[in-house]
């Protein structure tokens, strides 16, 4: 009986994957860097784009999706999310009785669906419980639960007492218990940090993240400047690259940013206080920049409400004073930009508002912000051959919005149809 049920499931899955869709668009953006097309039809077969035709057409037997009153465009990519956590929770939430790897996976699946419904067909989870994060990724990938394509980092590397050390802010007994249990990402010295990278990589993650500087939301008082030494950062990056994994650096302070770039990191996350030297280094090394402006939006709405520890409140006010300045400098200098939000500091469903902030706070044009939202992430993540534009042969990752996102950034917050890898996402 079990064999029959398995065979039936396999046949159903095969039939669903073979379904042909005719996505009829009033306007079609195939590439955010190019002018939009008029009325067009995207033919999707076996999860991939088979053809793009003018007008409203439909092959025999195709499922017609009538979006002729909307703009169809490539799905967006968010390179900095935290699916395992919810917005508005106190900093100590991870230590409550209910929180576990299993609970993190369930939370992750819920938030993954929210991200997809917000128009994100690919996301990169840059920090969460190791096995809960992997379970979320795999369940979404295998179609067990609807959601976007996901890459995960698992726990980010941290110095002892730094952003990412879970024992910070706890009473001595709890801190001792956490440290006795061991924290896979907390390391000191080049050998120890290389070993931590290898252990996290062995679990099957897609990217390695490390905290090059202090962080805003941890309760510690070690500041927002450089944490890992230059040698430790280089060991982390070199080890990850030797394992064919890209690296991402959480970095706020100017010297920490510059040090991470010199170490060869692939992307700078936040970059709040980046200065001219850091910008020059990023430009020279081809480093991507993910500004996560929505994180400061979430911080702004929650500060002063008892959600954050006192040290976090102080650091948060420093960061808010520089909101968008780093992105403005990077954009003017021609640094490569990918959209990242830090979803979980704010509600995941609001991630599309990052595009508008990239324009209003960072000074980007609506078109360039949309390029960063659709093409920047896939290029950074090594997925540009798979997603980011609508072309025959690529994965069918597309969304429909009300309005023209090439001129109105708010259009991407009005999403009413999403397809990920050829599978429609339930919108309710």
Protein Blocks (a to p, Z undefined) as FASTA:
>chain_A
ZZmmmmmmmmmmmmmmmpccddddfbdcfbfkbccddddddddeehiafbdcehjdddeh
iacddfklbccddddddfbdcfkbcehiafklmmgmklcfklmmmmmmmmmmmmmmnopa
bdcdebdcfklmmmmmmmmmnomagcdddddebjadddehiahiakgopafklmmmmmmn
opakbcedjklmmmmmmmmmmnopabdcddfbacfklmbfnbjbdfbdfklmmmmmmmmm
mnopacddddfbfmlmmmmmmnopabdghjlmacfklmmmmmmnopacdeklmlmmmmmm
mgonlmacfklmmmmmmmmmmgoklmmmmmmnopacdddehiojacfklmmmmmmmmmmm
nopafklmmmmmmmmmmmmnopmmmgopacehiacdddddedjfklmmklmmmccbdcee
hiacdfZZ
